[in-house]
Amino acid sequence: MKFDTWLLGHDLRQMPGLSQQIEAMGFDGMWTAEAGKDPFFPLLLAAEHTQKVTLGTSIATAFPRTPTILAHMAWDLAAYSNGRFILGLGTQVRAHNERRLGVTWEKPIKRMRETIEAMHAIWDCWQNGTPLRYEGEFFNLSLMTPFFSGQPLTVPRPPVYISAINEQMLKLAGKVCDGAQLHPFHSLRYLKEFALPMIEEGLRENGRLRTDFTANGSVFVIPTDGEVPVTDYEAHTKGQMAYYMSTPAYRVVLEMHGWTEVGKQLSMLARQGAWDDMPKLLTDEMVDTFAISGKWSELPQIAKVRYDGVLDRLNFYLPYKPGADDAGWAAAIAGFKSHS
């Protein structure tokens, strides 16, 4: 099981040193989020200043970017990183597409599928000289002159992962993707009884095996020792859980545990802007279902027991910040390596 970290609010000026520190600490991969910052720029700097660590977007929003634009960015990062880049894409929700990003929201499953298929057609053109011919409902691509073509790679093409939580997107991941970014708001029951079966159904439809696919997951954690007080970690985790529980797109997880009404109550509080009141609705049972807790050095074994055979790589849903519990992170990394 690979153990990664992710960054939030990354400062480009700090990326050379930060990425070197992440690699030196022993993380297997680092992921950037598209939340207030562009997810691609820091990975270019990370590629320049590291040699081994995997680099990926978790996630880049797909629909504001055309397949050709995405193909170029992923291709260049794959080449520059010597094959270490993973393109992680997500749809975002309708409101953000329409009201924040200024793009239309229409048939997201089909549009995501066409985005990935079109990228593959473009990469096939660049790598093998295959004439570009992609015809779909959203994209019709037939022009690729030498002046605008990417150069063939000497490393494998970039893997494509998509963020997926509901049935159709999970199946799509299995059909056309190399992996899935599984949301931190999950339970083990959801993963075993819903998410993985949907992915495996998609894999079977295209004659693929589970070994052809990477299940990558973020995990809520509450470290109980270290420099940062456990109450701070509890507050952070509960706040994030309450937000996701209030969002209808994630209600499939609540339905499995009979907590749909709590989700509706949280949605009402969110509409009222009562953010501080929302975590108060979470019970200890909910926190234990959606998070793991323990000493930093114990978290790896707890994670291994819970996710063995379920996730192929994971990261703690705590953005890495240098100087904030570095000893704890080091203990977690050591724990993953000793239990691998």
C-alpha positions as CSV (number, residue, x, y, z in Angstrom):
1,M,0.0,0.0,0.0
2,K,1.5,3.3,-1.1
3,F,1.3,6.2,1.4
4,D,1.0,9.7,-0.1
5,T,0.4,13.3,1.0
6,W,-1.5,16.2,-0.5
7,L,-1.1,19.9,-0.5
8,L,-3.6,22.7,0.0
9,G,-2.9,26.4,-0.6
10,H,0.6,25.7,-1.9
11,D,2.9,28.7,-2.4
12,L,4.8,28.3,-5.7
13,R,7.9,29.9,-4.2
14,Q,8.0,27.2,-1.6
15,M,7.5,24.3,-3.9
16,P,11.1,23.4,-4.7
17,G,12.1,23.0,-1.1
18,L,8.7,21.6,0.0
19,S,8.7,18.9,-2.7
20,Q,12.3,17.9,-1.8
21,Q,11.3,17.6,1.9
22,I,8.3,15.5,1.0
23,E,10.5,13.1,-1.0
24,A,13.2,13.0,1.6
25,M,10.6,12.1,4.3
26,G,9.7,9.1,2.3
27,F,6.2,9.8,1.0
28,D,5.4,7.7,-2.1
29,G,3.4,10.4,-3.8
30,M,2.2,14.0,-3.5
31,W,-1.1,15.3,-4.8
32,T,-2.3,18.9,-5.4
33,A,-5.9,20.1,-5.0
34,E,-7.6,22.7,-7.2
35,A,-8.9,24.7,-4.3
36,G,-7.8,28.4,-4.5
37,K,-4.7,27.4,-6.5
38,D,-4.0,25.9,-9.9
39,P,-3.1,22.2,-9.4
40,F,-0.6,21.9,-12.3
41,F,1.9,24.6,-11.7
42,P,3.3,23.3,-8.4
43,L,3.8,19.9,-9.9
44,L,6.0,21.3,-12.6
45,L,8.3,22.7,-9.9
46,A,8.1,19.4,-8.0
47,A,9.1,17.5,-11.1
48,E,12.1,19.6,-11.4
49,H,13.3,19.2,-7.8
50,T,12.5,15.6,-7.1
51,Q,13.5,12.2,-8.7
52,K,11.2,9.5,-7.3
53,V,8.0,10.7,-5.7
54,T,4.8,10.3,-7.7
55,L,3.1,13.6,-8.7
56,G,-0.7,13.9,-9.3
57,T,-3.6,16.2,-9.4
58,S,-6.4,15.4,-6.9
59,I,-8.3,16.8,-8.6
60,A,-8.2,19.1,-11.6
61,T,-11.6,20.1,-12.8
62,A,-12.2,18.7,-16.2
63,F,-15.0,20.6,-17.8
64,P,-13.4,24.1,-17.9
65,R,-10.5,22.6,-19.9
66,T,-10.8,21.0,-23.3
67,P,-9.4,17.5,-23.9
68,T,-6.6,18.9,-26.0
69,I,-5.6,21.4,-23.3
70,L,-5.6,18.6,-20.7
71,A,-3.7,16.3,-23.0
72,H,-0.9,18.8,-23.5
73,M,-0.5,19.6,-19.8
74,A,-0.5,15.9,-18.8
75,W,1.8,14.9,-21.7
76,D,4.4,17.6,-20.8
77,L,4.3,16.8,-17.1
78,A,4.7,13.1,-17.8
79,A,7.8,13.9,-20.0
80,Y,9.3,16.3,-17.6
81,S,8.8,14.1,-14.6
82,N,10.1,11.0,-16.4
83,G,6.8,9.3,-16.1
84,R,5.8,10.2,-12.6
85,F,2.7,12.3,-13.3
86,I,-0.9,11.1,-12.8
87,L,-3.7,13.1,-14.2
88,G,-6.5,13.1,-11.6
89,L,-9.8,14.7,-12.9
90,G,-13.1,15.5,-11.4
91,T,-16.4,17.0,-12.4
92,Q,-17.1,19.3,-9.4
93,V,-20.8,19.9,-8.8
94,R,-23.2,21.8,-11.0
95,A,-23.3,25.0,-9.0
96,H,-19.5,25.4,-9.1
97,N,-19.4,24.6,-12.8
98,E,-22.1,27.1,-13.7
99,R,-21.7,29.9,-11.1
100,R,-17.9,29.8,-10.3
101,L,-16.3,28.3,-13.4
102,G,-18.7,29.7,-16.0
103,V,-19.2,26.4,-18.0
104,T,-22.3,24.5,-18.8
105,W,-23.4,21.5,-16.8
106,E,-24.8,18.8,-19.1
107,K,-24.6,15.0,-19.0
108,P,-21.5,14.9,-16.7
109,I,-20.9,11.1,-17.0
110,K,-20.9,11.2,-20.8
111,R,-18.9,14.4,-21.0
112,M,-16.3,13.0,-18.7
113,R,-16.1,9.8,-20.7
114,E,-15.7,11.7,-23.9
115,T,-13.0,13.9,-22.3
116,I,-11.0,10.8,-21.4
117,E,-11.5,9.0,-24.7
118,A,-10.6,12.2,-26.7
119,M,-7.4,12.5,-24.7
120,H,-6.5,9.0,-25.4
121,A,-7.1,9.6,-29.1
122,I,-4.9,12.7,-29.0
123,W,-2.1,10.8,-27.2
124,D,-2.4,7.9,-29.7
125,C,-1.9,10.5,-32.5
126,W,1.1,12.0,-30.9
127,Q,2.8,8.7,-29.9
128,N,2.0,6.5,-32.9
129,G,1.1,8.9,-35.7
130,T,-2.5,7.7,-35.8
131,P,-4.7,10.2,-37.6
132,L,-6.9,12.1,-35.1
133,R,-10.5,11.0,-35.4
134,Y,-12.7,11.4,-32.4
135,E,-16.4,11.9,-32.8
136,G,-18.7,12.4,-29.8
137,E,-21.6,14.4,-28.6
138,F,-19.4,17.0,-26.9
139,F,-16.1,16.8,-28.9
140,N,-15.4,16.2,-32.5
141,L,-11.6,16.3,-33.1
142,S,-10.0,15.7,-36.5
143,L,-7.2,18.2,-36.9
144,M,-3.7,17.7,-35.5
145,T,-0.9,19.2,-37.6
146,P,2.8,18.6,-36.8
147,F,3.2,22.2,-35.5
148,F,0.7,21.6,-32.7
149,S,1.5,17.9,-32.0
150,G,3.2,16.7,-28.9
151,Q,6.4,14.7,-29.3
152,P,6.4,10.9,-28.6
153,L,7.1,10.0,-25.0
154,T,9.9,7.7,-23.9
155,V,7.9,6.9,-20.8
156,P,4.3,5.4,-20.6
157,R,1.4,7.7,-21.3
158,P,0.0,9.5,-18.2
159,P,-2.4,7.4,-16.1
160,V,-5.8,9.0,-15.7
161,Y,-7.8,8.7,-12.5
162,I,-11.2,10.3,-11.9
163,S,-13.0,11.3,-8.7
164,A,-16.0,9.0,-8.2
165,I,-18.5,8.4,-5.5
166,N,-21.8,7.5,-7.2
167,E,-22.7,4.5,-9.3
168,Q,-22.3,5.8,-12.9
169,M,-19.0,7.6,-12.3
170,L,-17.5,4.6,-10.4
171,K,-18.5,2.3,-13.3
172,L,-16.9,4.8,-15.8
173,A,-13.7,4.7,-13.8
174,G,-13.6,1.0,-14.2
175,K,-14.4,1.2,-17.9
176,V,-11.9,3.8,-19.2
177,C,-9.6,4.9,-16.4
178,D,-6.4,3.7,-14.8
179,G,-7.6,4.5,-11.3
180,A,-10.2,6.2,-9.1
181,Q,-9.8,9.0,-6.5
182,L,-12.1,7.8,-3.7
183,H,-13.5,10.5,-1.6
184,P,-12.4,10.9,2.1
185,F,-16.1,10.8,3.1
186,H,-16.5,7.1,2.9
187,S,-17.0,4.1,5.2
188,L,-15.4,0.7,4.8
189,R,-18.9,-0.7,4.1
190,Y,-19.5,1.8,1.3
191,L,-16.1,0.9,-0.3
192,K,-16.6,-2.9,0.0
193,E,-20.3,-3.1,-0.8
194,F,-20.8,-0.3,-3.2
195,A,-17.8,1.5,-4.7
196,L,-15.5,-1.4,-5.5
197,P,-18.3,-3.6,-6.9
198,M,-19.3,-0.7,-9.2
199,I,-15.7,-0.2,-10.4
200,E,-15.3,-4.0,-10.9
201,E,-18.5,-4.0,-13.0
202,G,-17.0,-1.4,-15.2
203,L,-13.7,-3.3,-15.5
204,R,-15.5,-6.5,-16.5
205,E,-17.5,-4.7,-19.2
206,N,-14.2,-3.7,-20.9
207,G,-12.4,-7.0,-20.2
208,R,-10.1,-5.5,-17.7
209,L,-8.8,-6.9,-14.4
210,R,-8.7,-5.4,-10.9
211,T,-4.9,-5.5,-11.2
212,D,-5.2,-3.1,-14.1
213,F,-6.6,-0.5,-11.8
214,T,-5.5,1.6,-8.8
215,A,-8.0,2.5,-6.0
216,N,-6.6,5.7,-4.4
217,G,-8.3,7.0,-1.3
218,S,-8.1,9.9,1.2
219,V,-8.8,8.9,4.8
220,F,-10.0,11.0,7.6
221,V,-7.6,10.6,10.6
222,I,-7.5,12.0,14.1
223,P,-4.0,11.7,15.6
224,T,-4.1,11.4,19.3
225,D,-0.5,12.4,20.1
226,G,2.0,14.9,18.7
227,E,2.5,18.6,18.8
228,V,-1.0,19.6,17.5
229,P,-3.7,19.0,20.2
230,V,-6.0,16.2,19.4
231,T,-8.9,18.6,19.9
232,D,-7.7,20.6,16.9
233,Y,-7.6,17.4,14.7
234,E,-11.1,16.4,16.0
235,A,-12.5,19.8,15.2
236,H,-11.0,19.8,11.7
237,T,-12.2,16.3,10.9
238,K,-15.7,16.9,12.3
239,G,-16.0,20.1,10.4
240,Q,-15.1,18.5,7.1
241,M,-17.3,15.5,7.7
242,A,-20.3,17.7,8.5
243,Y,-19.7,19.7,5.3
244,Y,-19.6,16.6,3.1
245,M,-22.6,15.0,4.9
246,S,-24.6,18.2,4.1
247,T,-23.9,17.8,0.4
248,P,-26.5,15.8,-1.6
249,A,-23.9,14.4,-3.9
250,Y,-22.4,12.3,-1.1
251,R,-25.7,11.1,0.3
252,V,-25.2,7.6,-1.0
253,V,-22.8,7.0,1.9
254,L,-25.3,8.1,4.5
255,E,-28.1,6.0,3.0
256,M,-26.0,2.9,3.6
257,H,-25.9,3.6,7.4
258,G,-29.4,5.0,7.9
259,W,-28.2,8.6,8.5
260,T,-30.0,10.3,5.6
261,E,-32.1,12.5,7.9
262,V,-29.0,13.8,9.6
263,G,-27.7,14.7,6.2
264,K,-30.8,16.7,5.4
265,Q,-30.6,18.5,8.8
266,L,-27.0,19.4,8.0
267,S,-28.0,20.7,4.5
268,M,-30.5,23.0,6.2
269,L,-27.9,24.3,8.6
270,A,-25.5,24.9,5.6
271,R,-28.1,26.9,3.8
272,Q,-28.5,29.0,6.9
273,G,-24.7,29.5,7.2
274,A,-24.7,27.9,10.6
275,W,-21.3,26.2,10.0
276,D,-20.3,26.1,13.7
277,D,-23.5,24.2,14.6
278,M,-23.1,21.5,12.0
279,P,-20.4,19.3,13.7
280,K,-22.6,19.1,16.8
281,L,-25.0,16.7,15.0
282,L,-22.2,14.1,14.5
283,T,-22.2,11.2,16.9
284,D,-19.2,9.2,18.1
285,E,-20.5,6.3,16.0
286,M,-20.4,8.5,12.9
287,V,-16.9,9.7,13.6
288,D,-15.6,6.1,14.2
289,T,-17.3,5.0,11.0
290,F,-15.8,7.7,8.7
291,A,-12.4,8.2,10.4
292,I,-9.5,6.4,12.1
293,S,-7.8,7.6,15.2
294,G,-4.8,6.7,17.2
295,K,-1.2,7.7,17.8
296,W,0.7,8.7,14.7
297,S,2.8,5.6,14.9
298,E,-0.3,3.4,15.2
299,L,-2.3,4.9,12.3
300,P,-0.5,3.0,9.6
301,Q,-1.3,-0.4,11.1
302,I,-4.9,0.7,11.8
303,A,-5.2,1.8,8.1
304,K,-3.7,-1.4,6.9
305,V,-6.1,-3.5,8.8
306,R,-9.1,-1.5,7.6
307,Y,-8.1,-1.0,4.0
308,D,-6.0,-4.0,3.1
309,G,-7.3,-5.4,-0.2
310,V,-9.5,-2.4,-0.6
311,L,-7.2,0.6,-1.3
312,D,-3.9,0.4,-3.3
313,R,-2.6,3.8,-2.1
314,L,-3.9,6.3,0.4
315,N,-3.3,9.6,2.0
316,F,-4.4,11.1,5.2
317,Y,-7.0,13.9,4.7
318,L,-4.7,16.4,6.4
319,P,-2.8,18.7,4.1
320,Y,0.9,18.4,4.8
321,K,2.4,21.6,6.3
322,P,6.1,21.7,7.2
323,G,6.7,22.3,10.9
324,A,3.2,21.1,11.8
325,D,3.7,17.7,13.5
326,D,6.7,16.7,11.4
327,A,7.6,14.0,13.9
328,G,4.1,12.6,13.7
329,W,4.3,12.4,9.9
330,A,7.7,10.8,10.1
331,A,6.3,8.2,12.5
332,A,3.4,7.5,10.1
333,I,5.7,7.1,7.1
334,A,7.9,4.7,9.1
335,G,4.9,2.8,10.1
336,F,3.7,2.3,6.6
337,K,7.1,1.2,5.5
338,S,7.5,-1.3,8.3
339,H,4.0,-2.8,7.7
340,S,4.3,-3.0,3.9
